[in-house]
Amino acid sequence: MTRTLFGTDGMRGVANVEPMTGETVMRLGMAIAARLKQPGRHTRIAIGKDTRLSGYMFESALAAGIVSMGADVWLTGPLPTPGIAFITSSMRCDAGVVISASHNPFADNGIKVFARDGYKLPDTVEAEIEALMRSPELDGQRAAPGDVGYNRRLEDARGRYVVFCKSTFPATATLDGLRVVVDGAHGAAYRVAPAVFEELGAKVIAIHTNPNGKNINARAGALYPEAMCEAVRVHDAHLGVALDGDGDRCVLCDEHGNVIDGDALMALCATRMITAGTLARNTLVATVMSNIGLERAIKAHGGTVVRTQVGDRYVVEEMRREGYNFGGEQSGHLVFLDHATTGDGIVAALRVLAIMQAEQKPLSELAKVMTRMPQVLVNLQVERKVPLDQLPAVMKAITDVEQKLAGDGRVLVRYSGTESKARVMIEGSDETLIKAWADEIAAVLATSTKA
């Protein structure tokens, strides 16, 4: 079975346009309940969302589909994706469903599903759910009138998650005396993130924490860290934390307002874990997008980097398969399996703050653990996602650039798993040259993928 609705991070699209319609999502709810129910027990499924206007529509549609199959629904309201994963596992739910399109504009929305252990569903199970959605057998599994499930709102979900986040910070440490800028992206973490840092003792300057249903990610959050950086400089803060719309990733900035991305954060945390003997098998898991400077930093400390395809789910799958406990993405998804089952922007920021407090050093100094090789990334809209090996002109352009690099760098061209885009990434010692080469490959790719 293959997936057509689910991509690398769940199902995603424009709200109220197929497949992201109320009707399809209701049927998805039915299929989730039917596939993930546990024999011998009453099924219950947690549903959470970010702050998009369409979240209300999909919350109702999902709940209707789930209860029609005889399962119960617990609604968390707006809560970060990792918070819903935590609620799912801690409250022994049979599944958790997140209504969010993460960093996408408000008009988009999406669905991602967690299994009862708090981990994202593997591709095979998502394919089975898709097949069940299309099958007439699904309608025959509807519950009898007396067995229809019910909805209830989990009033303390936000508080439970705040307590969980604080539990990942050293019990003997505080954030007393620190000024922290928190950019909530007008998204799912707009209330919980400031609360976590404040309750640990920090003076919080919160920005972009007034969602109206349409302003999520709008020039705010992890994709647009400029406002965070400026707020750090204006308020003379020690750190800036910018989250994305669903709160599962973060970008930080140091006390000077300089952005620190996921690669540098992984280098910082992993090297300390190697020193402390807590990095499993001295191995960090990253994706093909991570800068080669990360590999060099980890190797210099006696560790190894294992790479996966892009997508935090694939990072987690590799970690679980091989027994690793830390991994992440350049984009800011950091996964600490000793604490959480998925990327968590708040937990990641707390791990960095714990290092700052333990070593009594500013982030600008700590971030020097990694020296970045120049890297450029060009994103372009594509009309069709034609397999690259079927595009001879593109393959020739890639080969030509690889020959020019002569082993001092690398080229990566791939399609986005969540958008109609292609991404061209090149690393090399001369930033001007690699930018020109990336633009050349992108131009050939744009022409080759026209309908």
C-alpha positions as CSV (number, residue, x, y, z in Angstrom):
1,M,0.0,0.0,0.0
2,T,1.2,3.5,-0.8
3,R,0.3,6.9,0.8
4,T,-1.3,9.6,-1.2
5,L,-2.9,11.8,1.5
6,F,-0.1,11.6,4.1
7,G,3.3,13.2,3.4
8,T,6.5,13.3,5.5
9,D,4.6,15.1,8.3
10,G,1.0,14.0,8.1
11,M,-1.8,15.1,5.8
12,R,-1.6,18.8,4.8
13,G,-3.3,21.1,2.4
14,V,-5.4,24.3,1.9
15,A,-8.2,24.3,4.4
16,N,-11.7,23.6,3.0
17,V,-10.2,22.4,-0.3
18,E,-9.8,18.6,-0.9
19,P,-8.3,16.7,0.8
20,M,-8.5,19.1,3.7
21,T,-12.3,19.3,3.9
22,G,-14.6,18.6,6.8
23,E,-16.0,15.5,5.0
24,T,-12.6,13.9,4.3
25,V,-11.3,14.7,7.8
26,M,-14.4,13.2,9.3
27,R,-13.8,10.0,7.4
28,L,-10.2,10.1,8.5
29,G,-11.4,10.3,12.1
30,M,-13.5,7.2,11.5
31,A,-10.5,5.3,10.0
32,I,-8.2,6.3,12.8
33,A,-10.6,5.1,15.4
34,A,-11.2,1.8,13.6
35,R,-7.5,1.1,12.9
36,L,-6.0,2.1,16.3
37,K,-8.6,0.7,18.7
38,Q,-7.2,-1.8,21.2
39,P,-9.0,-5.1,21.7
40,G,-10.7,-5.5,25.1
41,R,-10.8,-1.8,26.1
42,H,-12.9,1.3,25.3
43,T,-11.0,3.4,22.8
44,R,-10.2,7.0,23.6
45,I,-8.4,9.5,21.4
46,A,-6.9,12.9,22.2
47,I,-7.3,15.8,19.8
48,G,-5.3,19.0,19.9
49,K,-4.8,21.8,17.6
50,D,-2.9,25.0,16.9
51,T,-4.6,28.4,16.5
52,R,-5.7,28.4,12.9
53,L,-9.3,29.5,12.2
54,S,-10.0,26.2,10.4
55,G,-9.0,24.3,13.5
56,Y,-12.5,24.6,14.8
57,M,-14.0,23.0,11.7
58,F,-11.5,20.1,11.7
59,E,-11.7,19.5,15.4
60,S,-15.5,19.0,15.1
61,A,-15.1,16.8,12.0
62,L,-12.5,14.6,13.5
63,A,-14.5,14.2,16.7
64,A,-17.6,13.4,14.8
65,G,-15.9,10.6,12.9
66,I,-14.2,9.2,16.0
67,V,-17.3,9.1,18.2
68,S,-19.3,7.6,15.3
69,M,-17.1,4.5,15.7
70,G,-17.8,4.2,19.4
71,A,-14.6,5.8,20.6
72,D,-14.3,8.7,23.0
73,V,-12.6,12.0,22.3
74,W,-10.6,14.2,24.7
75,L,-10.1,17.7,23.4
76,T,-7.0,19.6,24.6
77,G,-7.6,22.8,22.7
78,P,-4.6,24.8,21.5
79,L,-1.5,22.9,22.6
80,P,1.9,22.3,20.9
81,T,2.4,19.1,19.0
82,P,4.8,17.6,21.6
83,G,2.2,18.5,24.3
84,I,-0.4,16.3,22.5
85,A,2.1,13.5,22.2
86,F,2.7,13.8,25.9
87,I,-1.0,13.8,26.8
88,T,-1.6,10.8,24.5
89,S,1.0,8.6,26.2
90,S,0.6,9.9,29.8
91,M,-3.2,9.5,29.8
92,R,-3.0,6.1,28.1
93,C,-5.0,7.2,25.0
94,D,-5.1,4.9,22.1
95,A,-4.0,7.7,19.7
96,G,-3.4,11.4,19.6
97,V,-4.3,13.6,16.7
98,V,-2.8,17.0,16.0
99,I,-4.6,19.6,13.8
100,S,-1.8,21.8,12.5
101,A,0.1,22.8,9.4
102,S,3.1,23.6,11.5
103,H,5.1,26.5,9.9
104,N,2.7,27.0,6.9
105,P,0.4,30.1,6.5
106,F,-2.9,30.1,8.3
107,A,-4.9,29.1,5.1
108,D,-3.3,25.7,5.2
109,N,-4.0,23.0,7.8
110,G,-3.0,19.4,8.4
111,I,-3.5,16.3,10.4
112,K,-0.8,14.2,12.1
113,V,-1.4,11.2,14.2
114,F,0.5,9.7,17.2
115,A,0.2,6.1,18.4
116,R,-0.6,5.3,22.0
117,D,3.1,5.5,22.9
118,G,3.4,9.1,21.8
119,Y,5.4,8.4,18.6
120,K,4.2,9.3,15.2
121,L,2.7,6.6,13.1
122,P,5.0,4.7,10.7
123,D,4.4,5.1,7.0
124,T,2.8,1.6,6.8
125,V,0.1,2.3,9.4
126,E,-0.7,5.7,7.7
127,A,-1.1,3.7,4.4
128,E,-3.5,1.3,6.1
129,I,-5.5,4.2,7.4
130,E,-5.7,5.7,4.0
131,A,-6.9,2.4,2.5
132,L,-9.5,2.1,5.2
133,M,-10.8,5.6,4.5
134,R,-11.5,4.5,0.9
135,S,-13.0,1.1,1.8
136,P,-16.8,0.6,2.1
137,E,-16.0,-1.7,5.0
138,L,-15.4,1.3,7.2
139,D,-19.1,2.3,7.1
140,G,-20.1,-1.2,8.3
141,Q,-18.0,-0.6,11.5
142,R,-20.1,2.3,12.8
143,A,-21.2,2.0,16.4
144,A,-24.8,1.2,17.3
145,P,-26.8,4.2,18.7
146,G,-26.2,3.2,22.3
147,D,-22.5,2.7,21.7
148,V,-21.6,6.1,20.2
149,G,-18.7,7.8,21.9
150,Y,-18.6,11.1,23.7
151,N,-16.5,14.3,23.6
152,R,-15.0,15.8,26.7
153,R,-12.6,18.8,27.1
154,L,-9.5,18.1,29.0
155,E,-9.4,21.3,31.0
156,D,-6.0,20.9,32.6
157,A,-4.1,19.8,29.5
158,R,-2.1,23.0,29.3
159,G,-1.1,22.8,32.9
160,R,0.0,19.1,32.6
161,Y,2.2,20.0,29.7
162,V,3.8,23.0,31.5
163,V,4.7,20.7,34.4
164,F,6.2,18.1,32.0
165,C,8.4,20.8,30.3
166,K,9.7,22.0,33.6
167,S,10.5,18.5,34.7
168,T,13.1,18.3,31.9
169,F,15.1,21.2,33.4
170,P,17.6,20.3,36.2
171,A,15.8,20.3,39.6
172,T,18.6,22.2,41.3
173,A,18.8,24.9,38.6
174,T,16.7,28.0,38.0
175,L,16.5,30.8,35.4
176,D,16.6,33.5,38.0
177,G,18.2,36.6,36.7
178,L,17.8,35.7,33.0
179,R,15.8,37.8,30.5
180,V,14.4,35.6,27.8
181,V,12.5,36.7,24.7
182,V,9.8,34.2,23.7
183,D,8.3,34.4,20.2
184,G,5.1,32.3,20.2
185,A,4.4,32.7,16.4
186,H,0.8,33.4,17.4
187,G,0.6,29.6,17.4
188,A,0.0,26.6,19.7
189,A,2.6,27.6,22.3
190,Y,1.4,31.2,22.7
191,R,0.4,30.5,26.4
192,V,2.4,27.6,27.5
193,A,5.9,28.8,26.4
194,P,6.0,32.0,28.4
195,A,4.5,30.2,31.4
196,V,7.3,27.6,31.4
197,F,10.1,30.1,31.4
198,E,8.4,32.4,33.9
199,E,7.7,29.6,36.3
200,L,11.4,28.6,36.2
201,G,12.4,32.1,37.2
202,A,13.1,34.0,34.0
203,K,12.0,37.5,33.2
204,V,10.0,36.8,30.0
205,I,9.5,39.3,27.1
206,A,6.7,37.6,25.1
207,I,6.0,38.6,21.5
208,H,3.6,37.3,18.9
209,T,1.4,35.7,21.5
210,N,-2.0,37.1,20.4
211,P,-3.5,34.7,17.9
212,N,-6.6,35.7,16.0
213,G,-6.9,32.6,13.8
214,K,-5.3,34.2,10.8
215,N,-1.9,35.5,12.1
216,I,-0.2,32.3,12.9
217,N,3.4,32.3,11.5
218,A,2.7,35.7,9.9
219,R,6.2,37.3,9.9
220,A,6.7,35.7,13.3
221,G,8.3,32.7,14.9
222,A,11.0,30.3,13.9
223,L,10.7,31.1,10.1
224,Y,11.0,34.8,10.8
225,P,13.4,35.3,13.7
226,E,14.2,38.9,13.0
227,A,11.6,40.2,15.5
228,M,13.0,38.0,18.2
229,C,16.5,39.1,17.5
230,E,15.5,42.8,17.6
231,A,13.6,42.2,20.9
232,V,16.7,40.6,22.4
233,R,18.8,43.7,21.5
234,V,16.1,46.2,22.7
235,H,15.5,44.5,26.0
236,D,19.2,43.5,26.6
237,A,18.0,39.8,26.9
238,H,20.3,36.8,27.5
239,L,18.5,34.6,25.0
240,G,15.7,34.6,22.4
241,V,13.5,31.6,21.7
242,A,11.4,31.5,18.5
243,L,8.9,28.7,18.1
244,D,7.0,27.6,15.0
245,G,3.2,27.4,14.7
246,D,2.9,24.0,16.4
247,G,5.7,24.4,18.9
248,D,7.7,21.3,17.9
249,R,10.8,23.2,16.8
250,C,12.7,26.3,17.8
251,V,15.3,28.8,16.6
252,L,17.4,30.6,19.2
253,C,19.4,33.8,19.2
254,D,22.3,34.8,21.4
255,E,22.5,37.9,23.6
256,H,23.7,39.9,20.6
257,G,20.7,39.0,18.5
258,N,22.6,36.5,16.3
259,V,20.5,33.5,15.1
260,I,21.5,30.0,16.3
261,D,20.0,27.3,14.2
262,G,19.3,23.6,14.8
263,D,22.7,22.5,13.7
264,A,24.5,24.7,16.2
265,L,22.1,23.7,19.0
266,M,22.7,20.0,18.2
267,A,26.4,20.5,18.2
268,L,26.2,22.3,21.6
269,C,24.0,19.7,23.3
270,A,25.6,16.6,21.7
271,T,29.2,17.6,22.7
272,R,28.1,18.1,26.3
273,M,26.3,14.8,26.3
274,I,29.4,13.1,24.9
275,T,31.5,14.6,27.7
276,A,28.9,13.6,30.3
277,G,28.7,10.1,28.9
278,T,24.9,10.5,28.2
279,L,24.9,10.4,24.4
280,A,23.9,6.9,23.5
281,R,26.7,5.2,21.5
282,N,28.3,8.7,21.1
283,T,26.1,9.1,18.1
284,L,23.9,12.1,17.0
285,V,21.2,11.5,14.4
286,A,20.7,14.3,11.8
287,T,19.3,14.7,8.3
288,V,21.0,15.1,5.0
289,M,20.3,18.9,5.3
290,S,22.6,19.4,8.3
291,N,25.8,21.3,7.7
292,I,29.0,19.3,7.4
293,G,30.4,21.6,10.1
294,L,28.1,19.7,12.5
295,E,29.8,16.4,11.6
296,R,33.2,17.9,12.1
297,A,32.3,19.3,15.6
298,I,30.9,16.0,16.8
299,K,33.9,14.0,15.4
300,A,36.3,16.4,17.2
301,H,34.7,15.4,20.4
302,G,34.9,11.7,19.7
303,G,31.4,11.2,18.4
304,T,29.6,10.2,15.1
305,V,26.8,11.7,13.1
306,V,24.3,9.4,11.3
307,R,22.2,11.0,8.6
308,T,18.6,10.2,7.6
309,Q,16.2,11.6,5.0
310,V,14.5,14.9,5.8
311,G,11.7,14.8,8.4
312,D,11.9,14.5,12.1
313,R,9.8,11.3,12.0
314,Y,12.7,9.6,10.1
315,V,15.2,10.9,12.6
316,V,13.1,9.4,15.4
317,E,12.7,6.1,13.6
318,E,16.4,5.8,13.2
319,M,17.0,6.7,16.8
320,R,14.5,4.0,18.0
321,R,15.8,1.4,15.6
322,E,19.4,1.8,16.7
323,G,19.1,2.8,20.3
324,Y,20.2,6.4,20.0
325,N,18.8,9.1,22.3
326,F,19.4,12.5,20.6
327,G,18.8,13.8,17.1
328,G,17.3,16.6,15.1
329,E,17.1,18.8,12.1
330,Q,18.8,22.0,11.0
331,S,15.3,23.6,11.0
332,G,15.2,23.4,14.8
333,H,13.5,20.0,15.5
334,L,15.5,18.7,18.4
335,V,14.5,15.3,19.8
336,F,15.7,14.2,23.2
337,L,14.3,10.7,23.5
338,D,15.2,10.6,27.2
339,H,12.5,13.2,27.7
340,A,10.1,13.3,24.8
341,T,8.9,11.2,21.8
342,T,9.0,14.0,19.2
343,G,10.6,17.4,18.5
344,D,9.9,19.9,21.3
345,G,10.9,23.6,20.9
346,I,10.4,24.4,24.6
347,V,12.3,21.4,25.9
348,A,15.1,22.1,23.4
349,A,15.4,25.7,24.6
350,L,15.5,24.4,28.2
351,R,18.3,22.0,27.5
352,V,20.4,24.9,26.1
353,L,19.5,27.1,29.0
354,A,20.6,24.3,31.4
355,I,24.0,24.3,29.7
356,M,24.3,28.1,29.9
357,Q,23.5,28.0,33.6
358,A,25.8,25.1,34.4
359,E,28.8,26.6,32.6
360,Q,27.9,30.3,33.3
361,K,28.7,31.2,29.7
362,P,26.7,33.3,27.2
363,L,25.2,31.5,24.2
364,S,27.4,33.4,21.8
365,E,30.4,31.7,23.3
366,L,28.9,28.3,23.6
367,A,27.8,28.4,20.0
368,K,31.4,28.5,18.8
369,V,31.6,24.7,19.3
370,M,30.7,24.5,15.6
371,T,32.2,26.2,12.6
372,R,29.8,26.3,9.7
373,M,30.8,25.5,6.1
374,P,29.1,28.0,3.7
375,Q,25.7,26.5,2.7
376,V,23.0,27.9,0.5
377,L,19.5,26.7,0.1
378,V,17.2,27.7,-2.8
379,N,13.5,26.9,-2.6
380,L,11.3,27.0,-5.7
381,Q,7.7,26.2,-6.6
382,V,7.3,23.3,-8.9
383,E,4.3,22.3,-11.0
384,R,5.1,18.5,-10.9
385,K,7.3,16.4,-8.6
386,V,9.0,14.4,-11.4
387,P,11.6,11.9,-10.0
388,L,14.9,13.5,-10.4
389,D,16.4,10.5,-12.2
390,Q,13.9,11.0,-14.9
391,L,15.1,14.6,-15.5
392,P,18.5,14.2,-17.5
393,A,19.1,18.0,-17.7
394,V,18.8,18.3,-13.9
395,M,21.0,15.3,-13.3
396,K,23.6,16.8,-15.6
397,A,23.5,20.1,-13.8
398,I,24.0,18.4,-10.5
399,T,26.9,16.3,-11.8
400,D,28.6,19.4,-13.3
401,V,28.5,21.2,-9.9
402,E,29.8,18.2,-8.0
403,Q,32.7,18.0,-10.4
404,K,33.5,21.7,-9.7
405,L,33.3,21.1,-6.0
406,A,35.9,18.4,-6.4
407,G,35.0,16.8,-3.1
408,D,35.1,20.0,-1.1
409,G,31.4,20.2,-0.5
410,R,28.2,18.5,-1.5
411,V,25.0,19.0,-3.5
412,L,21.5,17.9,-2.4
413,V,18.4,18.3,-4.5
414,R,15.0,17.1,-3.2
415,Y,11.3,17.7,-3.2
416,S,9.5,19.0,-0.1
417,G,7.3,16.4,1.5
418,T,4.8,19.0,2.7
419,E,4.7,21.6,-0.1
420,S,4.8,21.9,-3.9
421,K,8.4,22.9,-3.7
422,A,11.8,21.7,-4.6
423,R,14.9,22.5,-2.6
424,V,18.5,22.9,-3.9
425,M,21.2,22.9,-1.2
426,I,24.9,23.3,-1.9
427,E,27.8,23.4,0.6
428,G,31.2,24.6,-0.4
429,S,34.1,26.9,0.6
430,D,33.1,29.8,-1.7
431,E,29.6,31.2,-0.8
432,T,29.4,33.3,-3.9
433,L,30.1,30.4,-6.2
434,I,27.8,27.9,-4.6
435,K,24.9,30.5,-4.6
436,A,25.4,30.9,-8.4
437,W,25.5,27.1,-8.9
438,A,22.4,26.6,-6.8
439,D,20.5,29.2,-8.8
440,E,21.6,27.4,-12.0
441,I,20.4,24.0,-10.9
442,A,17.1,25.6,-9.7
443,A,16.5,27.2,-13.1
444,V,17.0,23.9,-14.9
445,L,14.7,22.2,-12.4
446,A,12.0,24.8,-12.8
447,T,12.0,24.3,-16.6
448,S,12.1,20.5,-16.4
449,T,9.1,20.2,-14.0
450,K,6.7,22.5,-15.9
451,A,3.5,20.7,-16.8
